[in-house]
Amino acid sequence: MTGRSGWQKAFQAGHAPLAVDALHRAWHHLVAVAPKDFNAACKEPALTERLCLYLMHTRASDRLTGLWSYENSQGELVFQDGKVTVAKRKRTDIRYYTNHEQPELDLIFEFKKLSHQKAQRDKYLGNEGLGRFITGEYSIGQPAALMVGILTTHEDDCVPPLMRWINSPDARTLLYMESSEGRAIRKPSNLFPVAHFDTEHVRPVKKGPAHGTIVVSHLFLGFPSLPRAATRRKRRANLQDALDG
């Protein structure tokens, strides 16, 4: 696989870092100014809709000339026996696109809520999350994308267990991961300073860029005063003791 260093230099010199920084700033601004309508209890689509609309509004001040979109529907038309149907439907959470650089930048942000619970880690890593950038239909031909974890419990309870699993032998096999010096996680991120770490994955030939892999940067965004999972468990235990007493 060739061309890694070349695309990374071009990538870092283009719109992508500006777009990621803009999204990061926008998130924290909305958390600060609209806590009643932008908080951990909100559903994921409501958060991404408000976030993307704000990014559209601030695009000029963010020095971006491309286009933001959310819940962007995509698919393929299939013509057969005089009929036309839609196949491979997909709906991206947030997308930043520009043809003002070559190759064209089509940067996808996939959001998933993330807590200390294994079920949410599995969704983040599975076919509804990270898997969409590996074997799925997201970011076809693109060298990079972002997974965005919306933290609903304290970062210390959410992120370390996720990182431990990603560095496991099982993850390297299931997620088609490229490793460096025995580790699958590259921390800090090579692409975006605000991202927590990168992972690199081998894609099927027709879905990957020329050098064959996609780098996914993992960004985690939260809210003030997120609870600690251990504190919540202790509170439940105290409640149960009170009920038993």
MARSE-140063 format. One record per residue: residue in one letter; x negated, y, z negated of N, C-alpha, C, O in turn. Coordinates in steps of 0.05 Angstrom, whole numbers, plus 5000, padded with zeros to 4 digits. Example, Ala and Ser with C-alpha at 12.3 -4.5 7.8 and 13.67 -1.06 7.14 Angstrom:
2
A473648864844475449104844473649344844471549344831/S474349554858472749794857474250014843473250234839/
//
This chain:
245
M498349765000500050005000498250255000496450274983/T498750435018497050665021498750915019501250915020/G497351135017498751395019499651504992500951714992/R499151364969500051464944499051744937500551924931/S496351774939495252034931496152254949496552484940/G496552194975497352404994500152494988500652734988/W502052314984504852404979505052544952506652724949/Q503552454932503752584906502852874907504053044895/K500652924922499753204924501853374938502453594930/A502953264960505053414975507553454957508753664958/F508253254943510653254926510353474904512153624899/Q508053474891507553664870507353954880507654144864/A506653994905506454264916509054364927509254594936/G511154204928513654274940515754364919515154454897/H518354324926520554414910521054234886522254324866/A520153984887521053784866520353884838522153874821/P517953964831517354054804519154294796519954304772/L519654474814521354704808524154614802525454724783/A525154424817527854324813528154184786530154224771/V526154024779526253874753526054074730527454044710/D524254274732524054474711526654624708527554684686/A527954694731530554844730532654674716534154784700/L532854424722534854254709534254234679536154244663/H531754204672530954194643531754444628532954434607/R531254674640531954934628534954964626536055054606/A536354884647539254914648540554754626542454844613/W539654514622540754334601540554474574542554494560/H538154564567537754684541539254954538540155014516/H539655094560541255344558544155274552545355404535/L545255074566548055004561548454894533550454954520/V546554734523546654634496546854864476548354854457/A545255074481545155304463547555484464548555574443/V548655534489550755744491553555624491555455764486/A553855364495556555234497556654974481557454774492/P556054984455555954734440558654594438558754354434/K560854744440563554614438564254454463565854274461/D563054524486563754394511561354254524561554154546/F559154254510556754124521555353994497553454104486/N556253754490555253614467555253314471556253214491/A554253164451553952874454556652734457556752504467/A558852854448561452724449562652744477564552604484/C561652934494562752964521562052724538560052604535/K563852664557563352444575561152524595560852764602/E559752324604557452384622558252534647556852724654/P560452464661561152624685561652914679561053094696/A562852974656563353254649560753404645560553634653/L558853274632556253404627554753454654553753674658/T554753254671553253294697554653494715553353644729/E557353504714558753704730558053984721557454164737/R558154034695557554304684554654374689554054604695/L552954184686550054234690549554304719548054504724/C550654164738550154214766551354474775550154624791/L553754544765554954794772553255034762553055234776/Y552154994739550355204729547855234746546955454752/L546755004755544455014772545055144799543355294810/M547455094809548255234834548255534830547455684847/H549255614807549555904800546756034797546456274804/T544855894787542256014781540055944802537755994797/R540955834824539055734844537055954853534655894855/A537956194858536256404868534156474847531756514854/S534956514822533156584801531156364795529056404784/D531856114802530055884798528055854822526455674822/R528256034841526456044865526855794882524855684892/L529255704884529955464900531655544923533555694920/T530955444947532555494971534155254980535655265000/G533755024967535254784974538054794961538854994951/L539354564963542154544954542454344931541354124932/W543854424910544654244888547454124894549154264905/S547853874887550553754889550853544868548853444857/Y553353484861553953284841556153104851557853184867/E556152854841558152664850558352654880560452654892/N555952644893555852664922556352384934554852194929/S558552364949559252104961557652044985557252225003/Q556651804987555151715011556051435018557151285001/G555551355042556251085051555551045081554351225093/E556250815091555650755119558250675133559850525123/L558550775158560850695174560250435188558050405200/V562150255187561849995201564049965221566449975215/F563249945247565249915269565349615277563349495284/Q567749505276568049225284570949175292572849245277/D571249045315573948965325575849195326578149175318/G574849425335576549655338577249795312578949975311/K575949715291576549845265573949975254571749905262/V574350165236572050295223572550285193574650365183/T570550185178570750165149568250295137566250345151/V568350345111566150465097564850255079566150125064/A562150225082560650035067558550175051557850405056/K557450035031555250135014555850405002554250595003/R558250424992559050674979557250734955556550554940/K556550984951555051064928555751354921556551514938/R555451424896556151694886553951774867553851684845/T552251964876549952044860550852244839552552414844/D549552234815550252414793549552704801551252874803/I546952754804546053024813543952984834542252804832/R544053154855542153134877541153414884542653604885/Y538553424889537353674900536153604927534553424930/Y537053754948536253694975535153944989536354164986/T532953915003531954135020530554015044529153815043/N530954155067529454085091527354295097526354315120/H526754465077524754675081521954575077520054725079/E521654315072518954195070519153925085521253805088/Q516853835093516653585108514753385094512553465087/P515753145089518453045095520553175078519953295058/E523053155088525253275073525453155045524952925041/L526053325026526253244998529153184991530953354994/D529652944981532352854973531952734945531552494942/L532052914925531352834897533952764882535652944878/I534152514873536452424859535852404829533852304820/F537852504813537752484784540052304775542352364779/E539352074764541451884754541551914723539551874710/F543951974713544252014685545651774672547451654683/K544651704648545951504632545651574602543551654593/K547851544588547751584559545951364546546051134555/L544451444526542551254514542551294484542351514474/S542751074470542651074441540750854431539250744447/H540950784406539250574395540450294402539150094397/Q542750284414544150034419543149904445542650034465/K542749644443541749484466543549504490542549514513/A546149514486548049524508547549774526547749764550/Q546950004513546450244529543650234542543350334564/R541650104529539150074542539449894567538249954588/D541049694565541549514588542749664611542049614634/K544649834606545949994627543950184640543850224664/Y542250304623540250494633538350344652537450464672/L537650104646535649954661536849784684535449694702/G539449734682540649544700541549654727540649864735/N543449504740544349584767545849844768546149954789/E546849934745548350194744546450424738547250654738/G543850354733541950564726539450544742539450594766/L537250464729534650454743534650264767533350324787/G536250054765536349864788537349984814536649884835/R538750204812539650344837537350454853537550484877/F535150504840532750614854530850384863528950444877/I531450144855529549924861530749744883529749744905/T532849604876534149424896536649554908537749444928/G537649764896540149894905539750094928537650094941/E541750254932541850434955541050724949541350894967/Y540150784925539451054919536651124929534850944929/S536251364938533551474945532151304966529651264964/I533551204985532251035006530251205021530851415031/G527751095023525651225037524251445021522251555030/Q525251504998524051714981521951594963522251374953/P519851744957517651644940518151674910516751554894/A520151844903520551894874523451954868524952034886/A524251924843526851984833526752014803524651974791/L528952084791529052124762531251974749533551984758/M530651834727532651734709532751924685530751994674/V535152014678535552204657537152074635539552004639/G535952034612537351914589538652134573537252314563/I541252124569542652314552542752194524544151994519/L541152294506540852184480543252244462544052474460/T544352034450546652074431545852004403547452054384/T543551894399542351864372539451974374538552034396/H538151994352535552124351533651984370533651744373/E531952144383530052044403528351824392527751634406/D527551834367525751634355527151364353525751154352/D529751354354531251104353531951004381532650764385/C531851184401532651114428530351044447530350834460/V528251214447526251194467524150974461523450824480/P523050954437521050744432521950454439520450304451/P524450374431525250104439525450064469524849854480/L526350274483526450264512523650224524523250064542/M521750384514518950364524517750094518516249984535/R518349984494517249714488518249504507516649334516/W520749524514521849314533520649354561519949164574/I520449604570519349654596516449554599515649474620/N514949554577512249454577512049154573509849044573/S514349014571514248724567513848584593514548694615/P512848334593512548174617515148134632515248134656/D517348094617519948054630520748294647521748264669/A520248534636521048774651519448804676520548874697/R516948734675515248774699516248594722516048664745/T517248354715518348174735521048264745521548284769/L522848324726525648394733525848664748527648694764/L524048844741524149114753522049164775521649384783/Y520748944783518848964806516749184801516349354818/M515549174777513949404769511049374776509849154776/E509849594784506949624787505749704760506849884747/S503649574752502449654726499649764731498349714751/S498749924711496150054712494749994686495750064664/E492449854687490949774664492649624644492449654620/G494349444655495949264638498449394627499849254612/R499049644634501449774623503149864646502249974666/A505749824642507649904663508450194661509350314680/I508150314637508950594632506550774636504350714626/R506950994650504851194654505751444638507451594647/K504451484616505151704598502551864592500651754583/P502652124597504852294606505452254636503952124650/S507652364645508452344673506352474691505352684685/N505852334713503952454733505352654751503952814765/L508052664751509452834769510653084756510553304767/F511853044733513353264721512653294691513053114675/P511553524683510753564655513053524635512553434613/V515553584643517753564624518753274621520253214603/A517953094640518752814638517052674617514852754611/H518252464605516852324583514852124594512652094582/F515551984616513651784627514651714655516851774663/D512851574670513551474697513451174697511951054681/T514951054715514650774722514550754753515750914766/E513250544763513050514792514050234799513450034786/H515650224821517049974828516749914858516950094874/V516349664864516249574892519149554902520849434890/R519549674925522249674937522249484962520149444974/P524649384969524849234994523849405017524149655016/V522749285037521449425059523149645071522149865076/K525649595076527349785090528450005071529750195080/K527849985045528850185026526650365015527150575004/G524150275018521950425006520650615026521150595050/P518950805016517350965034515150805047514950565042/A513450925063511450785078509550635060508650415067/H508850745036507050605018508350395001506950254986/G511050365003512350134992513450144964514949964956/T512850354949513750374921515150634916514750834930/I516850634895518050884886517250934857517250754841/V516551184851515851264824518451384812519551574823/V519251284789521551394775520451534750519251404733/S521051784748520351934724522751924705525051964713/H522151874679524151844659524252094641522252164628/L526552234641526852484627529152434606531252334613/F528652514581530652474561531552744550529952914542/L534252794550535453044542537352994519538952794520/G537353164500539053114477540453364467540853554482/F541253354442542753574429541653614401540253444390/P542253844389541253894362542353704342544653614344/S540753634322541553484299542753214306544853134294/L541653074325542552804331542052624307539952644294/P543952444300543652274276541552064280541051974302/R540251984258538451754258540151494256542051484241/A539451304272540951044272540850924244542850814235/A538550924231538250804204540150944184541250814167/T540351204186542251354169545051264173546651234154/R545851224198548551134204549050854193551250804182/R547050684195547450404185547750414154549350274143/K546050594141546250614112548950724104550050634084/R550050914119552651024113554850814115556650804098/R554650644136556650434139556450234116558450134106/A553950174108553549984086554650094060555949954045/N554250354055555350484031558350484031559550444011/L559550534055562450524058563450244052565450214038/Q562050044062562949764057562749694028564449564017/D560549784015560249743986562549863970563549743951/A563350113979565550243965568150093969569750063950/L568549993993571049833998571049573983573149493972/D568749443981568549193967568849233937569949053923/G567949473927568149523899570949593890571449643867/
//
